[in-house]
Amino acid sequence: MTTLAVTAPAGRRFGIGAIVLIITGLFVLLCLAAIAFGSTWIPLETVAHVILGGGEKTEKLVVWQLRMPRVMAAAIAGAAIAFSGYLLQRITRNELASPGVLGVVDGAALGVVLFLAIFSNESNSLTVSVAWQPLAAAIGALTAISLVFILSGRQSSSAIRLLLFGIAIAAVAKALTTVFMLIGPIYQAAQAARWLAGAVNAISWSEIQIMALCLVPTVLVAGWLAKDLPPADLDDVSSRSIGLNLPVYRIAVFFVAALLTSIAVAFVGGVGFLGLIAPHLARLLVGRARFAGILASMLIGAMMLIGADLLVRVAFTPLEVPAGTVTAIVGAPYFLFLLMRKDKTNG
Amino acid sequence: MVSTLAMSPRSPGLRLGLPQVYAGLILLLALAMLMSLTLGYKIYSLDQVWMAFFAHDGSETAVVIAGLRLPRALIAPLSGAALGMAGVMVQTLSRNRIASPDTLGLNAGASLAVVVASIMFGVQSLAGLSLAAAFGAFVTAIVVFGVAASAGGLSPLKIVLVGVTFASLSHAFVEVLLTSNEAQLQQLLFWLSGAFVDRPIALFYNGLPVVIVGGVIGLALSRALDALQADDSTAAGLGVPLGAVRGLAFVAVALLTGAAVSMAGPVAFVGLVVPHAARRLVGLRHIHQLPAAALFGGVYATLADVAARFVIYPVEAPVGAITAVVGAVVLLVLLMRRAA
């Protein structure tokens, strides 16, 4: 491993740094653009001015209360889901793995819908703080991924098995979600339906705070775990021989990945295909470099969700089309393309 | 080949002859349909049902039975039969026991076609929408099989991944179309909810000939389908024209799925569960698998519809939620048995 790093040409390493810098630049530009665009156009320099503390009252209101929360939520959630996808693809050594396919997203959704159904009163308001919502999502997601593990049994190291059981668990969770949406109060069902489709529109600063507070430690743990990720071309036996306790390590990575996704999903809903595509594009851009890969995945994930939200805002206003539909419409064909391409290279 | 299939393993616990199996299924179906007519928010006696049909006196009871209960007592078994037969053929074509119109995205494709036809082309007639549903199912079948085949063979994982992906793609498009055309939302939710309640009886008369045509095509292909259960070269060696059989079978699957979706919307996982039951009852020969799947599908859908009236009584649950839960559990059991 170290030899690889030493022998890597300096130009290539500089290249990765430059690419990450360019992605970061694009990310900042997209954030500014997402704040500038909307029902009224706010010039970019005004946006910058307001962010730095200036601006008039209405401009401040629009930027800080209406647009900024959406952009922030999309950025944080997109980055978390992308990181989760990166971890899952690396640990299963399968580029088709993602939080969605492994049942994590639907498990989290079931947790949230149960939470909404159980803790709401006659007047359709929550009886407990919304801060508990990520806990419900996490419990749902962890239950789902544990079931996937338990059911795959001894073959849990086989990515194919995990994926098949993930799809089945996702189907079960989806079915139960439908049932509980029907049993719960009608208003909650409508709320849940909008949320399930994945939308960042109605998010508030306090929710963003909770999301960020939950995510920061999780991301740190995930980053600490990620430094031990076995190289992509190393099989189980070789990984063990270089001193990795694979079964325990693998479970830890799966759980952290599930946590990352579930916290994001708790606030922005079921955003499809993000966790699948962002790590892919990152790999295309920066290759197998680990921390550059993670950083690029997170930035790309954030940009995808910001972009999707921007698109639905600009193209469909005043309708509230959920951003999740855009990620699905872009993501599904890309996934199919991957499926078709993968087997050509494998013969 | 055919004779080996005839002796093929049927469930060892069930040593019923074929006539008994069919008689039993028909009896169950009749019973389920009677339950569908009598049980519900209000429970009617057989006398009242008889009255409603043969001595309709315009009373509320008679109106409810003939106008509300009868359509669902007819549409539920017909949809179940269509999805059951479609499931049998899809599982044979893909040689994949976890394939079904749902896991392959056919239901979702049919729903999308209905929404597109209604919103973008202004189709309003029931016949037109039924046609759109069949067309959507057909196109999705071709695309899913095509993509999966070019992605390196029809392995269970590949074909299900492609199908699930297409389903989420269709759902996303449906979501966009519906949110941008709220006027038609209510009317279309009718198609998309997956339920037998409040369907006009005209849908039954529209669907019946389509299901019959699909079923007859399936039966006509039954020998070729038997051979396809082995691998392609065996089937070709037995003189089966592979391309023609696959194409015709696709048409049959599309007609059956389209008819079911146009009558009841996407009722989840019926096409996954029913073929397994049918194979346990009558073995692997399609000449028996298809009729058994039709009958059992009818019983299953009708009973699920009756159950839907009681699980959250007095409110009615959509039958799709019930079949989804049952189907998802069956899917898990099937996967675990493969793993063992």
Interface residues (C-beta under 8 A of the other chain):
Chain A: L96 V101 L151 S152 G153 Q155 I160 R161 L163 L164 F165 I167 A168 I169 A171 V172 K174 A175 L176 T178 V179 L182 I183 A197 G272 F273 F316 L319 E320 V321 P322 G324 T325 V326 A328 I329 A332 P333 F335 L336 L339 M340 K342 D343 K344 N346
Chain B: V147 A148 S150 A151 G152 G153 P156 L157 K158 V160 L161 V162 V164 T165 F166 S168 L169 H171 A172 F173 E175 V176 T179 S180 A268 F269 I312 A317 P318 G320 A321 A324 V325 G327 A328 V329 L331 L332 L335 M336 A339
